[in-house]
Amino acid sequence: MLKLKPNCECCDKDLPPEAADAMICTYECTFCADCVANRLPGSRCPNCGGEFVRRPVRPAPMLAKHPASTERVRAPHPGGGKAA
């Protein structure tokens, strides 16, 4: 089951479970679509080199049963900075 991490690892933008701009790689590294498109070289995961796909949205009844993670993950990445 996906953890649904609450933020972009690059810019720290909030990415709630329903965020349409949340992107994940095969290891669930989580980034916002803006960082994937504009800050990460080759739009590849800087942690594992994997490709990104849009993170699915968990339906509300299932989110109540299996809540999203609240643990924020932040790592230094090329072009990273605080979200605007």
N, CA, C and O atoms as a Maestro MAE file, in Angstrom:
{
 s_m_m2io_version
 :::
 2.0.0
}

f_m_ct {
 s_m_title
 :::
 protein
 m_atom[336] {
  # First column is atom index #
  i_m_mmod_type
  r_m_x_coord
  r_m_y_coord
  r_m_z_coord
  i_m_residue_number
  s_m_chain_name
  s_m_pdb_residue_name
  s_m_pdb_atom_name
  i_m_atomic_number
  :::
  1 25 0.841 -1.169 0.000 1 A "MET " " N  " 7
  2 3 0.000 0.000 0.000 1 A "MET " " CA " 6
  3 2 0.892 1.240 0.000 1 A "MET " " C  " 6
  4 15 1.872 1.305 0.742 1 A "MET " " O  " 8
  5 25 0.554 2.217 -0.828 2 A "LEU " " N  " 7
  6 3 1.330 3.452 -0.904 2 A "LEU " " CA " 6
  7 2 1.260 4.228 0.406 2 A "LEU " " C  " 6
  8 15 0.227 4.258 1.074 2 A "LEU " " O  " 8
  9 25 2.380 4.853 0.759 3 A "LYS " " N  " 7
  10 3 2.428 5.649 1.986 3 A "LYS " " CA " 6
  11 2 1.720 6.990 1.836 3 A "LYS " " C  " 6
  12 15 1.224 7.543 2.818 3 A "LYS " " O  " 8
  13 25 1.670 7.513 0.617 4 A "LEU " " N  " 7
  14 3 1.105 8.843 0.360 4 A "LEU " " CA " 6
  15 2 1.814 9.894 1.226 4 A "LEU " " C  " 6
  16 15 1.207 10.515 2.099 4 A "LEU " " O  " 8
  17 25 3.097 10.074 0.965 5 A "LYS " " N  " 7
  18 3 3.904 11.037 1.727 5 A "LYS " " CA " 6
  19 2 3.338 12.440 1.569 5 A "LYS " " C  " 6
  20 15 2.802 12.775 0.513 5 A "LYS " " O  " 8
  21 25 3.451 13.270 2.612 6 A "PRO " " N  " 7
  22 3 2.747 14.553 2.636 6 A "PRO " " CA " 6
  23 2 3.440 15.737 1.975 6 A "PRO " " C  " 6
  24 15 2.898 16.842 1.980 6 A "PRO " " O  " 8
  25 25 4.642 15.530 1.399 7 A "ASN " " N  " 7
  26 3 5.358 16.690 0.852 7 A "ASN " " CA " 6
  27 2 6.303 16.307 -0.266 7 A "ASN " " C  " 6
  28 15 6.649 15.141 -0.451 7 A "ASN " " O  " 8
  29 25 6.712 17.331 -1.010 8 A "CYS " " N  " 7
  30 3 7.721 17.166 -2.060 8 A "CYS " " CA " 6
  31 2 9.090 17.095 -1.392 8 A "CYS " " C  " 6
  32 15 9.422 17.940 -0.560 8 A "CYS " " O  " 8
  33 25 9.881 16.095 -1.752 9 A "GLU " " N  " 7
  34 3 11.210 15.936 -1.154 9 A "GLU " " CA " 6
  35 2 12.168 17.049 -1.567 9 A "GLU " " C  " 6
  36 15 13.167 17.285 -0.889 9 A "GLU " " O  " 8
  37 25 11.879 17.728 -2.662 10 A "CYS " " N  " 7
  38 3 12.776 18.765 -3.174 10 A "CYS " " CA " 6
  39 2 12.446 20.142 -2.587 10 A "CYS " " C  " 6
  40 15 13.303 20.774 -1.969 10 A "CYS " " O  " 8
  41 25 11.214 20.603 -2.777 11 A "CYS " " N  " 7
  42 3 10.861 21.971 -2.363 11 A "CYS " " CA " 6
  43 2 10.023 22.026 -1.091 11 A "CYS " " C  " 6
  44 15 9.750 23.116 -0.589 11 A "CYS " " O  " 8
  45 25 9.617 20.899 -0.568 12 A "ASP " " N  " 7
  46 3 8.822 20.784 0.657 12 A "ASP " " CA " 6
  47 2 7.376 21.268 0.502 12 A "ASP " " C  " 6
  48 15 6.704 21.545 1.496 12 A "ASP " " O  " 8
  49 25 6.899 21.369 -0.740 13 A "LYS " " N  " 7
  50 3 5.499 21.747 -0.971 13 A "LYS " " CA " 6
  51 2 4.595 20.686 -0.358 13 A "LYS " " C  " 6
  52 15 4.890 19.493 -0.434 13 A "LYS " " O  " 8
  53 25 3.502 21.116 0.244 14 A "ASP " " N  " 7
  54 3 2.516 20.182 0.778 14 A "ASP " " CA " 6
  55 2 1.862 19.414 -0.373 14 A "ASP " " C  " 6
  56 15 1.461 20.005 -1.376 14 A "ASP " " O  " 8
  57 25 1.760 18.102 -0.218 15 A "LEU " " N  " 7
  58 3 1.097 17.242 -1.196 15 A "LEU " " CA " 6
  59 2 0.103 16.359 -0.456 15 A "LEU " " C  " 6
  60 15 0.400 15.208 -0.136 15 A "LEU " " O  " 8
  61 25 -1.083 16.907 -0.186 16 A "PRO " " N  " 7
  62 3 -2.091 16.122 0.539 16 A "PRO " " CA " 6
  63 2 -2.512 14.904 -0.283 16 A "PRO " " C  " 6
  64 15 -2.224 14.838 -1.478 16 A "PRO " " O  " 8
  65 25 -3.186 13.947 0.339 17 A "PRO " " N  " 7
  66 3 -3.547 12.706 -0.361 17 A "PRO " " CA " 6
  67 2 -4.286 12.920 -1.680 17 A "PRO " " C  " 6
  68 15 -4.164 12.107 -2.596 17 A "PRO " " O  " 8
  69 25 -5.049 14.002 -1.782 18 A "GLU " " N  " 7
  70 3 -5.827 14.263 -3.001 18 A "GLU " " CA " 6
  71 2 -5.081 15.104 -4.040 18 A "GLU " " C  " 6
  72 15 -5.659 15.466 -5.064 18 A "GLU " " O  " 8
  73 25 -3.819 15.416 -3.793 19 A "ALA " " N  " 7
  74 3 -3.045 16.272 -4.700 19 A "ALA " " CA " 6
  75 2 -2.922 15.649 -6.089 19 A "ALA " " C  " 6
  76 15 -2.481 14.509 -6.237 19 A "ALA " " O  " 8
  77 25 -3.317 16.410 -7.094 20 A "ALA " " N  " 7
  78 3 -3.232 15.935 -8.474 20 A "ALA " " CA " 6
  79 2 -1.829 16.108 -9.043 20 A "ALA " " C  " 6
  80 15 -1.508 15.536 -10.085 20 A "ALA " " O  " 8
  81 25 -0.993 16.891 -8.370 21 A "ASP " " N  " 7
  82 3 0.357 17.148 -8.887 21 A "ASP " " CA " 6
  83 2 1.447 16.369 -8.149 21 A "ASP " " C  " 6
  84 15 2.629 16.683 -8.282 21 A "ASP " " O  " 8
  85 25 1.058 15.359 -7.376 22 A "ALA " " N  " 7
  86 3 2.044 14.521 -6.678 22 A "ALA " " CA " 6
  87 2 2.570 13.462 -7.644 22 A "ALA " " C  " 6
  88 15 1.795 12.790 -8.325 22 A "ALA " " O  " 8
  89 25 3.885 13.323 -7.696 23 A "MET " " N  " 7
  90 3 4.542 12.351 -8.566 23 A "MET " " CA " 6
  91 2 5.364 11.403 -7.695 23 A "MET " " C  " 6
  92 15 5.969 11.823 -6.708 23 A "MET " " O  " 8
  93 25 5.382 10.118 -8.069 24 A "ILE " " N  " 7
  94 3 6.166 9.133 -7.322 24 A "ILE " " CA " 6
  95 2 6.981 8.274 -8.292 24 A "ILE " " C  " 6
  96 15 6.650 8.144 -9.471 24 A "ILE " " O  " 8
  97 25 8.052 7.696 -7.756 25 A "CYS " " N  " 7
  98 3 8.832 6.717 -8.515 25 A "CYS " " CA " 6
  99 2 8.512 5.339 -7.951 25 A "CYS " " C  " 6
  100 15 7.646 5.207 -7.086 25 A "CYS " " O  " 8
  101 25 9.190 4.335 -8.423 26 A "THR " " N  " 7
  102 3 8.911 2.967 -7.989 26 A "THR " " CA " 6
  103 2 9.178 2.731 -6.501 26 A "THR " " C  " 6
  104 15 8.627 1.800 -5.913 26 A "THR " " O  " 8
  105 25 10.027 3.573 -5.889 27 A "TYR " " N  " 7
  106 3 10.302 3.447 -4.452 27 A "TYR " " CA " 6
  107 2 9.483 4.425 -3.616 27 A "TYR " " C  " 6
  108 15 9.743 4.595 -2.425 27 A "TYR " " O  " 8
  109 25 8.505 5.060 -4.229 28 A "GLU " " N  " 7
  110 3 7.626 6.031 -3.581 28 A "GLU " " CA " 6
  111 2 8.321 7.320 -3.170 28 A "GLU " " C  " 6
  112 15 7.817 8.050 -2.317 28 A "GLU " " O  " 8
  113 25 9.477 7.608 -3.768 29 A "CYS " " N  " 7
  114 3 10.054 8.935 -3.577 29 A "CYS " " CA " 6
  115 2 8.995 9.885 -4.127 29 A "CYS " " C  " 6
  116 15 8.417 9.623 -5.181 29 A "CYS " " O  " 8
  117 25 8.740 10.968 -3.433 30 A "THR " " N  " 7
  118 3 7.601 11.822 -3.761 30 A "THR " " CA " 6
  119 2 8.053 13.245 -4.063 30 A "THR " " C  " 6
  120 15 8.781 13.861 -3.285 30 A "THR " " O  " 8
  121 25 7.610 13.750 -5.199 31 A "PHE " " N  " 7
  122 3 7.964 15.095 -5.648 31 A "PHE " " CA " 6
  123 2 6.737 15.746 -6.272 31 A "PHE " " C  " 6
  124 15 5.821 15.054 -6.716 31 A "PHE " " O  " 8
  125 25 6.716 17.070 -6.306 32 A "CYS " " N  " 7
  126 3 5.630 17.768 -6.984 32 A "CYS " " CA " 6
  127 2 5.934 17.801 -8.486 32 A "CYS " " C  " 6
  128 15 7.089 17.691 -8.896 32 A "CYS " " O  " 8
  129 25 4.904 17.951 -9.282 33 A "ALA " " N  " 7
  130 3 5.064 17.951 -10.737 33 A "ALA " " CA " 6
  131 2 5.986 19.075 -11.193 33 A "ALA " " C  " 6
  132 15 6.724 18.900 -12.163 33 A "ALA " " O  " 8
  133 25 5.966 20.226 -10.520 34 A "ASP " " N  " 7
  134 3 6.828 21.345 -10.902 34 A "ASP " " CA " 6
  135 2 8.303 20.983 -10.729 34 A "ASP " " C  " 6
  136 15 9.110 21.266 -11.614 34 A "ASP " " O  " 8
  137 25 8.663 20.372 -9.621 35 A "CYS " " N  " 7
  138 3 10.060 19.969 -9.414 35 A "CYS " " CA " 6
  139 2 10.483 18.902 -10.415 35 A "CYS " " C  " 6
  140 15 11.600 18.943 -10.931 35 A "CYS " " O  " 8
  141 25 9.602 17.948 -10.692 36 A "VAL " " N  " 7
  142 3 9.930 16.904 -11.667 36 A "VAL " " CA " 6
  143 2 10.208 17.534 -13.031 36 A "VAL " " C  " 6
  144 15 11.170 17.167 -13.706 36 A "VAL " " O  " 8
  145 25 9.367 18.477 -13.430 37 A "ALA " " N  " 7
  146 3 9.498 19.093 -14.758 37 A "ALA " " CA " 6
  147 2 10.621 20.115 -14.850 37 A "ALA " " C  " 6
  148 15 11.251 20.244 -15.899 37 A "ALA " " O  " 8
  149 25 10.882 20.844 -13.769 38 A "ASN " " N  " 7
  150 3 11.780 21.998 -13.870 38 A "ASN " " CA " 6
  151 2 13.048 21.956 -13.030 38 A "ASN " " C  " 6
  152 15 13.965 22.737 -13.286 38 A "ASN " " O  " 8
  153 25 13.134 21.086 -12.051 39 A "ARG " " N  " 7
  154 3 14.293 21.111 -11.160 39 A "ARG " " CA " 6
  155 2 15.122 19.834 -11.154 39 A "ARG " " C  " 6
  156 15 16.293 19.854 -10.773 39 A "ARG " " O  " 8
  157 25 14.527 18.731 -11.570 40 A "LEU " " N  " 7
  158 3 15.238 17.454 -11.500 40 A "LEU " " CA " 6
  159 2 15.790 17.087 -12.871 40 A "LEU " " C  " 6
  160 15 15.033 17.007 -13.838 40 A "LEU " " O  " 8
  161 25 17.087 16.865 -12.968 41 A "PRO " " N  " 7
  162 3 17.704 16.557 -14.262 41 A "PRO " " CA " 6
  163 2 17.062 15.351 -14.951 41 A "PRO " " C  " 6
  164 15 16.965 14.266 -14.377 41 A "PRO " " O  " 8
  165 25 16.630 15.566 -16.182 42 A "GLY " " N  " 7
  166 3 16.044 14.486 -16.964 42 A "GLY " " CA " 6
  167 2 14.708 14.000 -16.452 42 A "GLY " " C  " 6
  168 15 14.224 12.958 -16.894 42 A "GLY " " O  " 8
  169 25 14.095 14.729 -15.526 43 A "SER " " N  " 7
  170 3 12.823 14.321 -14.921 43 A "SER " " CA " 6
  171 2 12.889 12.898 -14.378 43 A "SER " " C  " 6
  172 15 11.910 12.154 -14.438 43 A "SER " " O  " 8
  173 25 14.043 12.531 -13.854 44 A "ARG " " N  " 7
  174 3 14.249 11.209 -13.250 44 A "ARG " " CA " 6
  175 2 14.431 11.386 -11.750 44 A "ARG " " C  " 6
  176 15 14.857 12.445 -11.289 44 A "ARG " " O  " 8
  177 25 14.111 10.360 -11.004 45 A "CYS " " N  " 7
  178 3 14.251 10.417 -9.554 45 A "CYS " " CA " 6
  179 2 15.724 10.574 -9.188 45 A "CYS " " C  " 6
  180 15 16.549 9.764 -9.610 45 A "CYS " " O  " 8
  181 25 16.068 11.599 -8.411 46 A "PRO " " N  " 7
  182 3 17.461 11.799 -8.025 46 A "PRO " " CA " 6
  183 2 17.943 10.770 -7.000 46 A "PRO " " C  " 6
  184 15 19.145 10.653 -6.760 46 A "PRO " " O  " 8
  185 25 17.029 10.037 -6.404 47 A "ASN " " N  " 7
  186 3 17.406 9.025 -5.411 47 A "ASN " " CA " 6
  187 2 17.740 7.683 -6.064 47 A "ASN " " C  " 6
  188 15 18.711 7.032 -5.680 47 A "ASN " " O  " 8
  189 25 16.938 7.268 -7.049 48 A "CYS " " N  " 7
  190 3 17.115 5.929 -7.630 48 A "CYS " " CA " 6
  191 2 17.235 5.923 -9.146 48 A "CYS " " C  " 6
  192 15 17.556 4.890 -9.733 48 A "CYS " " O  " 8
  193 25 16.982 7.066 -9.793 49 A "GLY " " N  " 7
  194 3 17.070 7.134 -11.250 49 A "GLY " " CA " 6
  195 2 15.821 6.662 -11.967 49 A "GLY " " C  " 6
  196 15 15.775 6.639 -13.197 49 A "GLY " " O  " 8
  197 25 14.806 6.285 -11.198 50 A "GLY " " N  " 7
  198 3 13.568 5.779 -11.786 50 A "GLY " " CA " 6
  199 2 12.706 6.861 -12.412 50 A "GLY " " C  " 6
  200 15 12.906 8.055 -12.193 50 A "GLY " " O  " 8
  201 25 11.735 6.402 -13.202 51 A "GLU " " N  " 7
  202 3 10.815 7.341 -13.831 51 A "GLU " " CA " 6
  203 2 9.706 7.718 -12.851 51 A "GLU " " C  " 6
  204 15 9.423 6.992 -11.898 51 A "GLU " " O  " 8
  205 25 9.095 8.855 -13.105 52 A "PHE " " N  " 7
  206 3 7.991 9.318 -12.277 52 A "PHE " " CA " 6
  207 2 6.661 9.051 -12.953 52 A "PHE " " C  " 6
  208 15 6.549 9.094 -14.178 52 A "PHE " " O  " 8
  209 25 5.657 8.775 -12.138 53 A "VAL " " N  " 7
  210 3 4.274 8.659 -12.585 53 A "VAL " " CA " 6
  211 2 3.424 9.446 -11.594 53 A "VAL " " C  " 6
  212 15 3.837 9.705 -10.463 53 A "VAL " " O  " 8
  213 25 2.224 9.823 -12.043 54 A "ARG " " N  " 7
  214 3 1.318 10.539 -11.154 54 A "ARG " " CA " 6
  215 2 0.911 9.610 -10.019 54 A "ARG " " C  " 6
  216 15 0.578 8.446 -10.241 54 A "ARG " " O  " 8
  217 25 0.944 10.142 -8.793 55 A "ARG " " N  " 7
  218 3 0.538 9.349 -7.634 55 A "ARG " " CA " 6
  219 2 -0.980 9.210 -7.647 55 A "ARG " " C  " 6
  220 15 -1.684 10.211 -7.784 55 A "ARG " " O  " 8
  221 25 -1.501 7.992 -7.508 56 A "PRO " " N  " 7
  222 3 -2.952 7.832 -7.491 56 A "PRO " " CA " 6
  223 2 -3.571 8.439 -6.233 56 A "PRO " " C  " 6
  224 15 -2.921 8.564 -5.195 56 A "PRO " " O  " 8
  225 25 -4.826 8.804 -6.354 57 A "VAL " " N  " 7
  226 3 -5.575 9.350 -5.226 57 A "VAL " " CA " 6
  227 2 -6.349 8.203 -4.586 57 A "VAL " " C  " 6
  228 15 -7.080 7.481 -5.264 57 A "VAL " " O  " 8
  229 25 -6.184 8.044 -3.284 58 A "ARG " " N  " 7
  230 3 -6.894 6.995 -2.550 58 A "ARG " " CA " 6
  231 2 -8.323 7.473 -2.267 58 A "ARG " " C  " 6
  232 15 -8.497 8.577 -1.750 58 A "ARG " " O  " 8
  233 25 -9.336 6.686 -2.588 59 A "PRO " " N  " 7
  234 3 -10.717 7.089 -2.315 59 A "PRO " " CA " 6
  235 2 -10.929 7.382 -0.826 59 A "PRO " " C  " 6
  236 15 -10.329 6.735 0.032 59 A "PRO " " O  " 8
  237 25 -11.779 8.353 -0.531 60 A "ALA " " N  " 7
  238 3 -12.005 8.803 0.845 60 A "ALA " " CA " 6
  239 2 -12.327 7.670 1.828 60 A "ALA " " C  " 6
  240 15 -11.769 7.660 2.925 60 A "ALA " " O  " 8
  241 25 -13.196 6.724 1.485 61 A "PRO " " N  " 7
  242 3 -13.464 5.644 2.448 61 A "PRO " " CA " 6
  243 2 -12.208 4.820 2.774 61 A "PRO " " C  " 6
  244 15 -12.015 4.391 3.912 61 A "PRO " " O  " 8
  245 25 -11.371 4.609 1.775 62 A "MET " " N  " 7
  246 3 -10.144 3.838 1.997 62 A "MET " " CA " 6
  247 2 -9.091 4.685 2.719 62 A "MET " " C  " 6
  248 15 -8.283 4.155 3.482 62 A "MET " " O  " 8
  249 25 -9.102 6.000 2.479 63 A "LEU " " N  " 7
  250 3 -8.185 6.900 3.172 63 A "LEU " " CA " 6
  251 2 -8.508 6.936 4.665 63 A "LEU " " C  " 6
  252 15 -7.603 7.028 5.495 63 A "LEU " " O  " 8
  253 25 -9.783 6.863 5.003 64 A "ALA " " N  " 7
  254 3 -10.182 6.829 6.415 64 A "ALA " " CA " 6
  255 2 -9.694 5.534 7.070 64 A "ALA " " C  " 6
  256 15 -9.292 5.521 8.234 64 A "ALA " " O  " 8
  257 25 -9.740 4.463 6.308 65 A "LYS " " N  " 7
  258 3 -9.324 3.157 6.830 65 A "LYS " " CA " 6
  259 2 -7.799 3.017 6.846 65 A "LYS " " C  " 6
  260 15 -7.238 2.416 7.763 65 A "LYS " " O  " 8
  261 25 -7.134 3.570 5.832 66 A "HIS " " N  " 7
  262 3 -5.676 3.492 5.685 66 A "HIS " " CA " 6
  263 2 -5.150 4.902 5.427 66 A "HIS " " C  " 6
  264 15 -4.944 5.273 4.271 66 A "HIS " " O  " 8
  265 25 -4.926 5.703 6.485 67 A "PRO " " N  " 7
  266 3 -4.539 7.105 6.322 67 A "PRO " " CA " 6
  267 2 -3.164 7.289 5.676 67 A "PRO " " C  " 6
  268 15 -2.309 6.403 5.705 67 A "PRO " " O  " 8
  269 25 -2.992 8.462 5.100 68 A "ALA " " N  " 7
  270 3 -1.723 8.842 4.493 68 A "ALA " " CA " 6
  271 2 -0.668 9.048 5.578 68 A "ALA " " C  " 6
  272 15 -0.996 9.272 6.743 68 A "ALA " " O  " 8
  273 25 0.580 8.969 5.186 69 A "SER " " N  " 7
  274 3 1.688 9.218 6.104 69 A "SER " " CA " 6
  275 2 1.717 10.689 6.511 69 A "SER " " C  " 6
  276 15 1.315 11.562 5.742 69 A "SER " " O  " 8
  277 25 2.184 10.949 7.701 70 A "THR " " N  " 7
  278 3 2.380 12.332 8.159 70 A "THR " " CA " 6
  279 2 3.867 12.650 8.281 70 A "THR " " C  " 6
  280 15 4.238 13.769 8.636 70 A "THR " " O  " 8
  281 25 4.712 11.673 7.990 71 A "GLU " " N  " 7
  282 3 6.167 11.860 8.096 71 A "GLU " " CA " 6
  283 2 6.695 12.586 6.865 71 A "GLU " " C  " 6
  284 15 6.651 12.066 5.750 71 A "GLU " " O  " 8
  285 25 7.195 13.796 7.089 72 A "ARG " " N  " 7
  286 3 7.743 14.595 5.991 72 A "ARG " " CA " 6
  287 2 9.148 14.103 5.668 72 A "ARG " " C  " 6
  288 15 9.940 13.809 6.563 72 A "ARG " " O  " 8
  289 25 9.442 14.018 4.378 73 A "VAL " " N  " 7
  290 3 10.751 13.593 3.897 73 A "VAL " " CA " 6
  291 2 11.341 14.758 3.121 73 A "VAL " " C  " 6
  292 15 10.685 15.341 2.258 73 A "VAL " " O  " 8
  293 25 12.586 15.090 3.436 74 A "ARG " " N  " 7
  294 3 13.247 16.194 2.744 74 A "ARG " " CA " 6
  295 2 14.673 15.800 2.527 74 A "ARG " " C  " 6
  296 15 15.327 15.327 3.456 74 A "ARG " " O  " 8
  297 25 15.184 15.978 1.328 75 A "ALA " " N  " 7
  298 3 16.556 15.662 1.000 75 A "ALA " " CA " 6
  299 2 17.088 16.713 0.049 75 A "ALA " " C  " 6
  300 15 16.327 17.265 -0.746 75 A "ALA " " O  " 8
  301 25 18.383 17.003 0.113 76 A "PRO " " N  " 7
  302 3 18.936 17.994 -0.823 76 A "PRO " " CA " 6
  303 2 18.938 17.436 -2.238 76 A "PRO " " C  " 6
  304 15 19.454 16.345 -2.482 76 A "PRO " " O  " 8
  305 25 18.361 18.184 -3.166 77 A "HIS " " N  " 7
  306 3 18.318 17.797 -4.564 77 A "HIS " " CA " 6
  307 2 18.697 18.979 -5.416 77 A "HIS " " C  " 6
  308 15 18.562 20.118 -4.968 77 A "HIS " " O  " 8
  309 25 19.170 18.754 -6.637 78 A "PRO " " N  " 7
  310 3 19.542 19.847 -7.524 78 A "PRO " " CA " 6
  311 2 18.383 20.812 -7.722 78 A "PRO " " C  " 6
  312 15 17.267 20.394 -8.030 78 A "PRO " " O  " 8
  313 25 18.641 22.077 -7.549 79 A "GLY " " N  " 7
  314 3 17.617 23.087 -7.753 79 A "GLY " " CA " 6
  315 2 16.586 23.152 -6.659 79 A "GLY " " C  " 6
  316 15 15.608 23.891 -6.774 79 A "GLY " " O  " 8
  317 25 16.782 22.395 -5.598 80 A "GLY " " N  " 7
  318 3 15.810 22.385 -4.507 80 A "GLY " " CA " 6
  319 2 15.770 23.717 -3.785 80 A "GLY " " C  " 6
  320 15 16.745 24.468 -3.781 80 A "GLY " " O  " 8
  321 25 14.668 23.989 -3.196 81 A "GLY " " N  " 7
  322 3 14.497 25.217 -2.441 81 A "GLY " " CA " 6
  323 2 13.114 25.208 -1.829 81 A "GLY " " C  " 6
  324 15 12.326 24.298 -2.089 81 A "GLY " " O  " 8
  325 25 12.818 26.177 -1.045 82 A "LYS " " N  " 7
  326 3 11.516 26.260 -0.386 82 A "LYS " " CA " 6
  327 2 10.449 26.589 -1.417 82 A "LYS " " C  " 6
  328 15 10.669 27.406 -2.311 82 A "LYS " " O  " 8
  329 25 9.309 25.958 -1.293 83 A "ALA " " N  " 7
  330 3 8.184 26.208 -2.205 83 A "ALA " " CA " 6
  331 2 7.756 27.664 -2.107 83 A "ALA " " C  " 6
  332 15 7.846 28.284 -1.048 83 A "ALA " " O  " 8
  333 25 7.297 28.189 -3.214 84 A "ALA " " N  " 7
  334 3 6.836 29.589 -3.255 84 A "ALA " " CA " 6
  335 2 5.485 29.724 -2.605 84 A "ALA " " C  " 6
  336 15 4.936 30.825 -2.544 84 A "ALA " " O  " 8
  :::
 }
 m_bond[335] {
  # First column is bond index #
  i_m_from
  i_m_to
  i_m_order
  :::
  1 1 2 1
  2 2 3 1
  3 3 4 2
  4 3 5 1
  5 5 6 1
  6 6 7 1
  7 7 8 2
  8 7 9 1
  9 9 10 1
  10 10 11 1
  11 11 12 2
  12 11 13 1
  13 13 14 1
  14 14 15 1
  15 15 16 2
  16 15 17 1
  17 17 18 1
  18 18 19 1
  19 19 20 2
  20 19 21 1
  21 21 22 1
  22 22 23 1
  23 23 24 2
  24 23 25 1
  25 25 26 1
  26 26 27 1
  27 27 28 2
  28 27 29 1
  29 29 30 1
  30 30 31 1
  31 31 32 2
  32 31 33 1
  33 33 34 1
  34 34 35 1
  35 35 36 2
  36 35 37 1
  37 37 38 1
  38 38 39 1
  39 39 40 2
  40 39 41 1
  41 41 42 1
  42 42 43 1
  43 43 44 2
  44 43 45 1
  45 45 46 1
  46 46 47 1
  47 47 48 2
  48 47 49 1
  49 49 50 1
  50 50 51 1
  51 51 52 2
  52 51 53 1
  53 53 54 1
  54 54 55 1
  55 55 56 2
  56 55 57 1
  57 57 58 1
  58 58 59 1
  59 59 60 2
  60 59 61 1
  61 61 62 1
  62 62 63 1
  63 63 64 2
  64 63 65 1
  65 65 66 1
  66 66 67 1
  67 67 68 2
  68 67 69 1
  69 69 70 1
  70 70 71 1
  71 71 72 2
  72 71 73 1
  73 73 74 1
  74 74 75 1
  75 75 76 2
  76 75 77 1
  77 77 78 1
  78 78 79 1
  79 79 80 2
  80 79 81 1
  81 81 82 1
  82 82 83 1
  83 83 84 2
  84 83 85 1
  85 85 86 1
  86 86 87 1
  87 87 88 2
  88 87 89 1
  89 89 90 1
  90 90 91 1
  91 91 92 2
  92 91 93 1
  93 93 94 1
  94 94 95 1
  95 95 96 2
  96 95 97 1
  97 97 98 1
  98 98 99 1
  99 99 100 2
  100 99 101 1
  101 101 102 1
  102 102 103 1
  103 103 104 2
  104 103 105 1
  105 105 106 1
  106 106 107 1
  107 107 108 2
  108 107 109 1
  109 109 110 1
  110 110 111 1
  111 111 112 2
  112 111 113 1
  113 113 114 1
  114 114 115 1
  115 115 116 2
  116 115 117 1
  117 117 118 1
  118 118 119 1
  119 119 120 2
  120 119 121 1
  121 121 122 1
  122 122 123 1
  123 123 124 2
  124 123 125 1
  125 125 126 1
  126 126 127 1
  127 127 128 2
  128 127 129 1
  129 129 130 1
  130 130 131 1
  131 131 132 2
  132 131 133 1
  133 133 134 1
  134 134 135 1
  135 135 136 2
  136 135 137 1
  137 137 138 1
  138 138 139 1
  139 139 140 2
  140 139 141 1
  141 141 142 1
  142 142 143 1
  143 143 144 2
  144 143 145 1
  145 145 146 1
  146 146 147 1
  147 147 148 2
  148 147 149 1
  149 149 150 1
  150 150 151 1
  151 151 152 2
  152 151 153 1
  153 153 154 1
  154 154 155 1
  155 155 156 2
  156 155 157 1
  157 157 158 1
  158 158 159 1
  159 159 160 2
  160 159 161 1
  161 161 162 1
  162 162 163 1
  163 163 164 2
  164 163 165 1
  165 165 166 1
  166 166 167 1
  167 167 168 2
  168 167 169 1
  169 169 170 1
  170 170 171 1
  171 171 172 2
  172 171 173 1
  173 173 174 1
  174 174 175 1
  175 175 176 2
  176 175 177 1
  177 177 178 1
  178 178 179 1
  179 179 180 2
  180 179 181 1
  181 181 182 1
  182 182 183 1
  183 183 184 2
  184 183 185 1
  185 185 186 1
  186 186 187 1
  187 187 188 2
  188 187 189 1
  189 189 190 1
  190 190 191 1
  191 191 192 2
  192 191 193 1
  193 193 194 1
  194 194 195 1
  195 195 196 2
  196 195 197 1
  197 197 198 1
  198 198 199 1
  199 199 200 2
  200 199 201 1
  201 201 202 1
  202 202 203 1
  203 203 204 2
  204 203 205 1
  205 205 206 1
  206 206 207 1
  207 207 208 2
  208 207 209 1
  209 209 210 1
  210 210 211 1
  211 211 212 2
  212 211 213 1
  213 213 214 1
  214 214 215 1
  215 215 216 2
  216 215 217 1
  217 217 218 1
  218 218 219 1
  219 219 220 2
  220 219 221 1
  221 221 222 1
  222 222 223 1
  223 223 224 2
  224 223 225 1
  225 225 226 1
  226 226 227 1
  227 227 228 2
  228 227 229 1
  229 229 230 1
  230 230 231 1
  231 231 232 2
  232 231 233 1
  233 233 234 1
  234 234 235 1
  235 235 236 2
  236 235 237 1
  237 237 238 1
  238 238 239 1
  239 239 240 2
  240 239 241 1
  241 241 242 1
  242 242 243 1
  243 243 244 2
  244 243 245 1
  245 245 246 1
  246 246 247 1
  247 247 248 2
  248 247 249 1
  249 249 250 1
  250 250 251 1
  251 251 252 2
  252 251 253 1
  253 253 254 1
  254 254 255 1
  255 255 256 2
  256 255 257 1
  257 257 258 1
  258 258 259 1
  259 259 260 2
  260 259 261 1
  261 261 262 1
  262 262 263 1
  263 263 264 2
  264 263 265 1
  265 265 266 1
  266 266 267 1
  267 267 268 2
  268 267 269 1
  269 269 270 1
  270 270 271 1
  271 271 272 2
  272 271 273 1
  273 273 274 1
  274 274 275 1
  275 275 276 2
  276 275 277 1
  277 277 278 1
  278 278 279 1
  279 279 280 2
  280 279 281 1
  281 281 282 1
  282 282 283 1
  283 283 284 2
  284 283 285 1
  285 285 286 1
  286 286 287 1
  287 287 288 2
  288 287 289 1
  289 289 290 1
  290 290 291 1
  291 291 292 2
  292 291 293 1
  293 293 294 1
  294 294 295 1
  295 295 296 2
  296 295 297 1
  297 297 298 1
  298 298 299 1
  299 299 300 2
  300 299 301 1
  301 301 302 1
  302 302 303 1
  303 303 304 2
  304 303 305 1
  305 305 306 1
  306 306 307 1
  307 307 308 2
  308 307 309 1
  309 309 310 1
  310 310 311 1
  311 311 312 2
  312 311 313 1
  313 313 314 1
  314 314 315 1
  315 315 316 2
  316 315 317 1
  317 317 318 1
  318 318 319 1
  319 319 320 2
  320 319 321 1
  321 321 322 1
  322 322 323 1
  323 323 324 2
  324 323 325 1
  325 325 326 1
  326 326 327 1
  327 327 328 2
  328 327 329 1
  329 329 330 1
  330 330 331 1
  331 331 332 2
  332 331 333 1
  333 333 334 1
  334 334 335 1
  335 335 336 2
  :::
 }
}
